[in-house]
Amino acid sequence: MSTLDPTRYARVAGRLRGQPASDGAGVRLTRVIGSQQLPDLDPFLLLDEFGTDKPEEYLAGFPEHPHRGFETVTYMLDGRIRHRDNKGNEGVLVPGGVQWMTAGSGLVHSEMPEQEEGRMRGFQLWVNLPARDKMTAPRYQEFGPERIPTATPADGVSVKVIAGRVGEVEGPVAQPATDPVYLDVVLDAGRDWTHALPEGHNAFVYVYEGGLSIGEGEDAREVETQHLAVLGGGDVLRLRAGDAATRAIVVAGRPLREPVARHGPFVMNTREELMQAFVDFQEGRF
């Protein structure tokens, strides 16, 4: 069967709008995954969009806090954030940069704005780790904008490839456990793009500028700004922009299909492991 066989087009299995929320020391954001509407989408545990030009809504940042058992992915569109952790790692995320942090066995880190004015905008995604990797040593995959390649698969279409592959362009992030795809897609008004996703992955599209349709023929569905579409039914994605230029992130990952015990900043497989994470943190073993 051809990769682009029309019977394998992905369809919109569900749509939802992100909900206003706050996190850290009061940073305003939009929670898309991780709410009552969509608690998770295996292996994805949370998706937050942050975006404001009001410093009072981001200056307090995310002071020191712990993580264990999963990964955080921060993708900056505008603004600068400095991160530090208790292992001595430190750096600054700039517009177009990506940090893929594997918390593993545990660390304590902070993410604080490096600016007092202007716009702060981007995404944070949480990705679960399989049981075998939850207690691995913490590590970072951090890439400045110059290391995120851009594909131009069609006229009026450009794709920043953070993870996965578009044609001959491959993203820098590698994670064998979930084999992730993370694309930032820009479509000019009226343009369309077709792309094959890895078979068996769970996938979603989140539109953050403009609007588009997903699918083919009678199955096509409109998705508006600040709406997320959960994909199903096939592994060939077709996107078509509406009357305005559109930007969306396309994210996919291999589901882990493991039990999840989750509370706050810790994600384990059992309640006993979760309680141990709290004990280890309180006793300074991170």
Solvent accessible surface area in square Angstrom, and as a share of the most:
residue,aa,sasa,rsa
1,M,170,0.76
2,S,75,0.48
3,T,81,0.47
4,L,93,0.46
5,D,31,0.16
6,P,94,0.59
7,T,107,0.62
8,R,57,0.21
9,Y,42,0.16
10,A,1,0.01
11,R,114,0.42
12,V,20,0.11
13,A,61,0.47
14,G,29,0.28
15,R,127,0.46
16,L,20,0.10
17,R,117,0.43
18,G,5,0.05
19,Q,74,0.33
20,P,123,0.77
21,A,33,0.25
22,S,66,0.42
23,D,60,0.31
24,G,45,0.43
25,A,52,0.40
26,G,39,0.37
27,V,6,0.04
28,R,140,0.51
29,L,14,0.07
30,T,20,0.12
31,R,44,0.16
32,V,0,0.00
33,I,0,0.00
34,G,26,0.25
35,S,24,0.15
36,Q,182,0.81
37,Q,87,0.39
38,L,26,0.13
39,P,80,0.51
40,D,61,0.31
41,L,24,0.12
42,D,43,0.22
43,P,1,0.01
44,F,1,0.00
45,L,4,0.02
46,L,9,0.04
47,L,1,0.00
48,D,9,0.04
49,E,16,0.07
50,F,17,0.07
51,G,37,0.35
52,T,14,0.08
53,D,89,0.46
54,K,105,0.44
55,P,34,0.21
56,E,132,0.59
57,E,32,0.14
58,Y,5,0.02
59,L,74,0.37
60,A,48,0.38
61,G,1,0.01
62,F,38,0.16
63,P,62,0.39
64,E,134,0.60
65,H,45,0.20
66,P,17,0.10
67,H,6,0.03
68,R,10,0.04
69,G,0,0.00
70,F,0,0.00
71,E,0,0.00
72,T,0,0.00
73,V,0,0.00
74,T,5,0.03
75,Y,0,0.00
76,M,0,0.00
77,L,21,0.11
78,D,47,0.25
79,G,12,0.12
80,R,101,0.37
81,I,12,0.06
82,R,60,0.22
83,H,6,0.03
84,R,119,0.43
85,D,16,0.08
86,N,74,0.38
87,K,102,0.43
88,G,68,0.66
89,N,62,0.32
90,E,90,0.40
91,G,16,0.15
92,V,41,0.23
93,L,9,0.04
94,V,41,0.23
95,P,61,0.38
96,G,9,0.09
97,G,1,0.01
98,V,0,0.00
99,Q,1,0.00
100,W,2,0.01
101,M,0,0.00
102,T,6,0.03
103,A,0,0.00
104,G,0,0.00
105,S,29,0.19
106,G,1,0.01
107,L,0,0.00
108,V,23,0.13
109,H,1,0.00
110,S,12,0.08
111,E,13,0.06
112,M,61,0.27
113,P,25,0.16
114,E,67,0.30
115,Q,33,0.15
116,E,142,0.64
117,E,135,0.61
118,G,40,0.38
119,R,100,0.37
120,M,6,0.02
121,R,32,0.12
122,G,0,0.00
123,F,0,0.00
124,Q,32,0.14
125,L,1,0.00
126,W,26,0.09
127,V,0,0.00
128,N,5,0.03
129,L,3,0.01
130,P,2,0.01
131,A,54,0.42
132,R,180,0.66
133,D,34,0.17
134,K,4,0.02
135,M,108,0.48
136,T,55,0.32
137,A,77,0.60
138,P,34,0.22
139,R,110,0.40
140,Y,50,0.19
141,Q,20,0.09
142,E,60,0.27
143,F,20,0.08
144,G,23,0.23
145,P,56,0.35
146,E,143,0.64
147,R,137,0.50
148,I,14,0.07
149,P,44,0.28
150,T,71,0.41
151,A,6,0.05
152,T,104,0.60
153,P,58,0.36
154,A,45,0.35
155,D,112,0.58
156,G,26,0.25
157,V,5,0.03
158,S,35,0.23
159,V,0,0.00
160,K,69,0.29
161,V,0,0.00
162,I,0,0.00
163,A,0,0.00
164,G,22,0.21
165,R,121,0.44
166,V,6,0.03
167,G,56,0.54
168,E,158,0.71
169,V,39,0.23
170,E,103,0.46
171,G,9,0.09
172,P,40,0.25
173,V,10,0.06
174,A,63,0.49
175,Q,16,0.07
176,P,111,0.70
177,A,8,0.06
178,T,1,0.01
179,D,60,0.31
180,P,9,0.05
181,V,7,0.04
182,Y,1,0.00
183,L,0,0.00
184,D,0,0.00
185,V,1,0.01
186,V,44,0.25
187,L,1,0.00
188,D,69,0.36
189,A,55,0.42
190,G,49,0.48
191,R,108,0.39
192,D,50,0.26
193,W,13,0.05
194,T,43,0.25
195,H,23,0.10
196,A,36,0.28
197,L,13,0.07
198,P,43,0.27
199,E,140,0.63
200,G,53,0.51
201,H,28,0.12
202,N,47,0.24
203,A,7,0.06
204,F,0,0.00
205,V,0,0.00
206,Y,0,0.00
207,V,0,0.00
208,Y,8,0.03
209,E,60,0.27
210,G,29,0.27
211,G,21,0.20
212,L,3,0.01
213,S,13,0.09
214,I,0,0.00
215,G,5,0.05
216,E,66,0.30
217,G,58,0.56
218,E,168,0.75
219,D,81,0.42
220,A,37,0.28
221,R,103,0.37
222,E,114,0.51
223,V,2,0.01
224,E,111,0.50
225,T,52,0.30
226,Q,52,0.23
227,H,35,0.16
228,L,0,0.00
229,A,0,0.00
230,V,24,0.14
231,L,19,0.09
232,G,20,0.20
233,G,59,0.57
234,G,31,0.30
235,D,17,0.09
236,V,0,0.00
237,L,0,0.00
238,R,45,0.16
239,L,0,0.00
240,R,102,0.37
241,A,5,0.04
242,G,33,0.32
243,D,152,0.79
244,A,55,0.43
245,A,62,0.48
246,T,1,0.01
247,R,52,0.19
248,A,1,0.01
249,I,0,0.00
250,V,0,0.00
251,V,1,0.01
252,A,0,0.00
253,G,0,0.00
254,R,100,0.37
255,P,10,0.06
256,L,27,0.13
257,R,190,0.69
258,E,58,0.26
259,P,95,0.60
260,V,69,0.40
261,A,15,0.12
262,R,80,0.29
263,H,112,0.50
264,G,47,0.45
265,P,34,0.21
266,F,1,0.01
267,V,0,0.00
268,M,7,0.03
269,N,18,0.09
270,T,57,0.33
271,R,165,0.60
272,E,129,0.58
273,E,67,0.30
274,L,17,0.08
275,M,95,0.43
276,Q,86,0.38
277,A,0,0.00
278,F,55,0.23
279,V,58,0.33
280,D,13,0.07
281,F,75,0.31
282,Q,136,0.60
283,E,107,0.48
284,G,64,0.62
285,R,134,0.49
286,F,25,0.11
